[in-house]
């Protein structure tokens, strides 16, 4: 209970900070009035630039954190993360193809829609490859195969690209960013993120039972096939949508559940709620850092997350090894 209240307070505080930090500086009262009224240049900045950016940070972080906790709970592996089943790689491939073929220049929503469409296609491939009665191992193998194929195809497109400007645009998009996003991007990601979150959170009792093993969970009345389908579709909806609007943002789904696991006694149902809030807080903080460290340069969110996430994950590995020894 205390952890939940703390995380809600932290997300709220960082959300307000995200609204107040930027090139245009103004007092807190003035910024809030401009946000409500929408009048003047500051009102436009608050409503059309900072507010959708902050909302997307919550959606992206919450989706990644929740997906990571769900994957780790289902696979009973603390190293599992959303990219393991190939959804984020497939979404990136869809965006890369739209940029390379020029489809993204036809209308401004072509890129996120292409990424989202490719992630949906990946879901059908995962379900087809893993089989109706497939267990967690077949899901992992199918996801690894799709992820490897998507990565290889993305590299092939970059390798054969005759246009250096298109290549640079692809590389920068793959770094992940929330800059220059609008409410149209929010409306693309929001329904898929909410639907996916509802599906994943409903699996709390099933994931709790799976901590005892798949055979034991079945004897407790858990339908493993239904659980697996709901997990794959829910994770795909969230990760596909967030990758489509923000690009590739890593480490959130891997690191956040690790940090919070000890505070919820390793219970998957509680960890999912905590990771959703923790992921939102982490991405909000990283996006604020992007604007503070190099305000005059287009520092990418994915780069900052990798710089923050990799050392933190290494520390967690070292700490876990010390506890086991």
C-alpha positions as CSV (number, residue, x, y, z in Angstrom):
1,X,0.0,0.0,0.0
2,X,2.8,2.4,0.9
3,X,4.7,1.5,-2.2
4,X,1.6,2.2,-4.4
5,X,1.0,5.6,-2.8
6,X,4.7,6.5,-3.1
7,X,4.7,5.6,-6.8
8,X,1.5,7.5,-7.5
9,X,3.0,10.5,-5.8
10,X,6.2,10.2,-7.8
11,X,4.5,9.8,-11.1
12,X,2.3,12.9,-10.4
13,X,5.3,14.9,-9.3
14,X,7.3,14.0,-12.4
15,X,4.3,14.6,-14.6
16,X,4.0,18.2,-13.3
17,X,7.8,18.6,-13.7
18,X,7.5,17.4,-17.3
19,X,4.9,20.1,-18.0
20,X,7.0,22.8,-16.5
21,X,10.4,22.0,-18.0
22,X,11.3,23.2,-21.5
23,X,12.7,25.9,-23.6
24,X,9.9,28.3,-22.7
25,X,10.3,29.1,-19.0
26,X,7.5,30.5,-16.9
27,X,6.4,30.5,-13.2
28,X,4.3,27.6,-12.0
29,X,1.1,29.5,-11.6
30,X,1.5,31.1,-15.1
31,X,2.2,27.7,-16.7
32,X,-0.8,26.1,-15.1
33,X,-3.1,28.9,-16.1
34,X,-1.8,28.7,-19.6
35,X,-2.4,24.9,-19.6
36,X,-6.0,25.4,-18.6
37,X,-6.9,28.4,-20.8
38,X,-4.7,27.5,-23.8
39,X,-4.4,31.2,-24.6
40,X,-1.2,32.8,-26.0
41,X,2.0,31.2,-27.1
42,X,2.6,29.6,-23.7
43,X,-0.9,28.0,-23.7
44,X,-0.1,26.5,-27.1
45,X,3.2,25.1,-25.9
46,X,1.6,23.7,-22.8
47,X,-1.4,22.1,-24.5
48,X,0.0,21.0,-27.9
49,X,3.6,20.1,-27.0
50,X,4.3,19.4,-23.3
51,X,1.0,17.8,-22.3
52,X,0.9,15.1,-25.0
53,X,4.6,14.5,-24.4
54,X,4.0,13.9,-20.7
55,X,1.0,11.7,-21.4
56,X,3.0,9.6,-23.9
57,X,5.8,9.2,-21.3
58,X,3.3,7.8,-18.9
59,X,1.8,5.5,-21.6
60,X,5.2,4.3,-22.8
61,X,6.7,3.8,-19.4
62,X,3.6,2.2,-17.9
63,X,3.3,-0.2,-20.9
64,X,6.9,-1.3,-20.8
65,X,7.0,-1.7,-17.1
66,X,3.7,-3.7,-17.0
67,X,4.7,-5.9,-20.0
68,X,8.1,-6.7,-18.4
69,X,6.6,-7.7,-15.1
70,X,4.0,-9.9,-16.9
71,X,6.6,-11.6,-19.1
72,X,8.8,-12.3,-16.1
73,X,5.9,-13.7,-14.2
74,X,4.6,-15.9,-17.0
75,X,8.1,-17.3,-17.9
76,X,9.2,-17.4,-14.3
77,X,12.4,-15.8,-15.5
78,X,13.7,-12.4,-14.1
79,X,15.6,-11.8,-17.3
80,X,12.5,-11.9,-19.5
81,X,11.5,-8.6,-21.1
82,X,8.9,-7.4,-23.7
83,X,11.3,-7.6,-26.6
84,X,11.8,-11.3,-26.0
85,X,8.8,-12.2,-28.1
86,X,9.8,-10.0,-31.0
87,X,7.0,-7.4,-30.9
88,X,9.2,-4.3,-30.5
89,X,11.6,-5.5,-33.2
90,X,8.7,-6.2,-35.6
91,X,7.2,-2.7,-34.9
92,X,10.6,-1.2,-35.6
93,X,10.8,-3.1,-38.9
94,X,7.4,-1.7,-40.0
95,X,8.6,1.8,-39.3
96,X,11.9,1.3,-41.1
97,X,10.1,-0.1,-44.2
98,X,7.7,2.9,-44.2
99,X,10.7,5.3,-44.0
100,X,12.7,3.5,-46.6
101,X,9.9,3.1,-49.2
102,X,8.7,6.7,-48.8
103,X,5.3,5.7,-47.4
104,X,6.0,7.7,-44.2
105,X,6.2,10.9,-46.3
106,X,2.7,10.4,-47.8
107,X,0.9,11.4,-44.6
108,X,2.3,12.0,-41.2
109,X,0.5,9.0,-39.5
110,X,1.9,6.5,-42.0
111,X,5.0,5.7,-39.8
112,X,3.2,4.8,-36.5
113,X,0.5,2.9,-38.4
114,X,3.1,0.9,-40.3
115,X,4.8,0.0,-37.1
116,X,1.6,-0.9,-35.4
117,X,0.5,-3.1,-38.4
118,X,3.7,-5.0,-38.4
119,X,3.5,-5.7,-34.6
120,X,0.0,-7.1,-35.2
121,X,1.3,-9.3,-37.9
122,X,4.0,-10.5,-35.5
123,X,1.3,-11.6,-33.0
124,X,-0.3,-13.9,-35.5
125,X,3.1,-15.4,-36.4
126,X,3.9,-16.0,-32.7
127,X,0.6,-17.7,-32.1
128,X,1.0,-19.8,-35.2
129,X,4.5,-20.9,-34.4
130,X,4.0,-21.6,-30.7
131,X,1.0,-23.8,-31.4
132,X,-2.3,-24.1,-29.7
133,X,-1.0,-26.2,-26.8
134,X,2.5,-24.7,-26.7
135,X,4.0,-23.9,-23.4
136,X,6.4,-21.1,-22.3
137,X,9.4,-22.7,-24.0
138,X,7.7,-22.7,-27.4
139,X,6.6,-19.1,-26.9
140,X,10.2,-18.1,-26.1
141,X,11.6,-19.9,-29.2
142,X,8.9,-18.4,-31.5
143,X,9.6,-14.9,-30.1
144,X,13.4,-15.3,-30.5
145,X,13.0,-16.5,-34.1
146,X,10.7,-13.5,-35.0
147,X,12.9,-11.1,-33.2
148,X,16.0,-12.3,-35.0
149,X,14.2,-12.2,-38.3
150,X,12.9,-8.7,-37.7
151,X,16.4,-7.5,-36.7
152,X,18.0,-9.1,-39.7
153,X,15.4,-7.5,-42.1
154,X,16.0,-4.1,-40.4
155,X,19.7,-4.4,-40.9
156,X,19.2,-5.5,-44.5
157,X,17.1,-2.4,-45.2
158,X,19.8,-0.2,-43.7
159,X,22.5,-2.0,-45.6
160,X,20.8,-1.7,-49.0
161,X,19.6,1.9,-48.5
162,X,20.9,4.1,-51.3
163,X,19.7,7.3,-49.6
164,X,22.0,8.5,-46.7
165,X,19.3,10.9,-45.5
166,X,16.7,8.1,-45.2
167,X,19.3,6.0,-43.4
168,X,20.0,8.8,-40.9
169,X,16.3,9.2,-40.3
170,X,15.8,5.5,-39.7
171,X,18.7,5.4,-37.2
172,X,17.5,8.4,-35.3
173,X,14.0,7.0,-35.1
174,X,15.2,3.7,-33.8
175,X,16.9,5.6,-30.9
176,X,13.5,6.4,-29.5
177,X,12.2,9.8,-28.6
178,X,9.1,11.7,-27.3
179,X,10.0,15.0,-28.9
180,X,7.6,16.5,-31.5
181,X,4.7,14.3,-30.6
182,X,1.1,15.5,-30.6
183,X,-2.2,14.4,-29.3
184,X,-2.7,12.4,-32.5
185,X,0.1,10.1,-31.4
186,X,-1.6,9.9,-28.0
187,X,-4.9,8.8,-29.5
188,X,-3.1,6.1,-31.6
189,X,-1.3,4.6,-28.5
190,X,-4.0,5.1,-25.8
191,X,-6.7,2.6,-26.9
192,X,-4.1,-0.2,-27.5
193,X,-2.3,0.5,-24.3
194,X,-5.4,0.6,-22.2
195,X,-6.8,-2.6,-23.8
196,X,-3.5,-4.4,-23.4
197,X,-3.2,-3.3,-19.8
198,X,-6.7,-4.5,-18.9
199,X,-5.9,-7.9,-20.5
200,X,-2.6,-8.2,-18.7
201,X,-3.8,-7.1,-15.3
202,X,-6.6,-9.6,-15.4
203,X,-4.0,-12.4,-15.5
204,X,-2.8,-11.6,-12.0
205,X,-4.3,-14.7,-10.3
206,X,-3.0,-17.0,-13.2
207,X,0.5,-15.6,-12.9
208,X,0.5,-16.0,-9.2
209,X,-0.5,-19.7,-9.7
210,X,2.2,-20.1,-12.3
211,X,4.9,-19.4,-9.8
212,X,4.3,-23.0,-8.6
213,X,4.8,-24.4,-12.1
214,X,2.6,-25.0,-15.1
215,X,1.5,-28.4,-14.1
216,X,0.5,-27.2,-10.6
217,X,-1.3,-24.2,-12.1
218,X,-3.3,-26.5,-14.3
219,X,-4.4,-28.5,-11.4
220,X,-5.6,-25.2,-9.8
221,X,-7.9,-24.6,-12.7
222,X,-5.7,-22.2,-14.7
223,X,-6.3,-22.4,-18.5
224,X,-2.7,-22.1,-19.8
225,X,-3.7,-21.7,-23.4
226,X,-6.1,-18.8,-22.6
227,X,-3.4,-17.2,-20.4
228,X,-0.8,-17.4,-23.1
229,X,-3.0,-15.9,-25.7
230,X,-4.1,-13.1,-23.4
231,X,-0.5,-12.4,-22.5
232,X,0.8,-12.3,-26.1
233,X,-2.0,-10.2,-27.4
234,X,-1.9,-7.8,-24.3
235,X,1.9,-7.3,-24.5
236,X,1.7,-6.9,-28.3
237,X,-1.0,-4.3,-28.0
238,X,1.0,-2.2,-25.5
239,X,4.5,-2.6,-27.0
240,X,3.4,-2.3,-30.6
241,X,1.5,0.9,-29.9
242,X,4.3,2.5,-27.8
243,X,7.0,1.5,-30.2
244,X,5.0,2.9,-33.0
245,X,4.8,6.4,-31.5
246,X,8.1,6.6,-29.5
247,X,10.5,4.3,-31.3
248,X,12.7,1.7,-29.4
249,X,13.0,2.4,-25.7
250,X,14.8,-0.3,-23.9
251,X,15.6,-1.5,-20.3
252,X,12.4,-0.3,-18.7
253,X,10.6,-3.6,-18.8
254,X,13.8,-5.4,-17.6
255,X,15.0,-3.1,-14.8
256,X,11.8,-1.8,-13.2
257,X,10.4,-5.2,-12.1
258,X,13.9,-6.0,-10.7
259,X,14.0,-2.9,-8.6
260,X,10.4,-3.3,-7.2
261,X,10.3,-7.1,-6.8
262,X,11.5,-7.2,-3.3
263,X,8.9,-4.6,-2.1
264,X,6.0,-6.8,-3.3
265,X,7.4,-10.1,-2.0
266,X,7.8,-11.3,-5.6
267,X,4.1,-11.7,-6.1
268,X,3.4,-11.2,-9.9
269,X,-0.1,-9.6,-9.5
270,X,1.3,-6.9,-7.2
271,X,4.5,-6.5,-9.2
272,X,2.6,-5.7,-12.3
273,X,0.8,-2.7,-10.7
274,X,4.0,-1.5,-9.2
275,X,6.0,-1.9,-12.4
276,X,3.4,0.0,-14.4
277,X,3.7,3.0,-12.1
278,X,7.5,2.6,-11.8
279,X,7.9,2.4,-15.5
280,X,5.9,5.6,-16.0
281,X,8.0,7.3,-13.4
282,X,11.3,6.2,-15.0
283,X,10.4,7.3,-18.5
284,X,9.1,10.6,-17.2
285,X,12.4,11.2,-15.3
286,X,14.5,10.2,-18.4
287,X,12.5,12.4,-20.7
288,X,13.0,15.3,-18.3
289,X,16.7,14.5,-18.2
290,X,16.8,14.7,-22.0
291,X,15.6,18.3,-21.8
292,X,18.0,19.3,-19.0
293,X,21.3,17.7,-20.0
294,X,21.6,18.9,-23.6
295,X,18.6,21.3,-24.2
296,X,20.0,22.6,-27.5
297,X,20.7,19.1,-28.9
298,X,18.2,16.4,-29.9
299,X,19.3,13.9,-27.3
300,X,17.3,10.7,-27.8
301,X,15.2,9.1,-25.0
302,X,16.4,5.6,-25.9
303,X,20.0,6.6,-25.5
304,X,19.4,8.0,-22.1
305,X,17.5,4.9,-21.0
306,X,20.4,2.7,-22.1
307,X,22.9,4.8,-20.3
308,X,20.8,4.7,-17.1
309,X,19.5,1.2,-17.4
310,X,22.7,-0.8,-18.3
311,X,24.7,0.2,-15.2
312,X,21.7,-0.2,-13.0
313,X,21.1,-3.7,-14.3
314,X,24.7,-4.6,-13.8
315,X,24.5,-3.4,-10.2
316,X,21.4,-5.5,-9.7
317,X,23.2,-8.6,-11.1
318,X,26.1,-8.0,-8.8
319,X,23.8,-7.5,-5.8
320,X,21.9,-10.7,-6.6
321,X,25.1,-12.7,-7.0
322,X,26.3,-11.4,-3.6
323,X,23.1,-12.4,-2.0
324,X,23.3,-15.9,-3.4
325,X,26.9,-16.5,-2.5
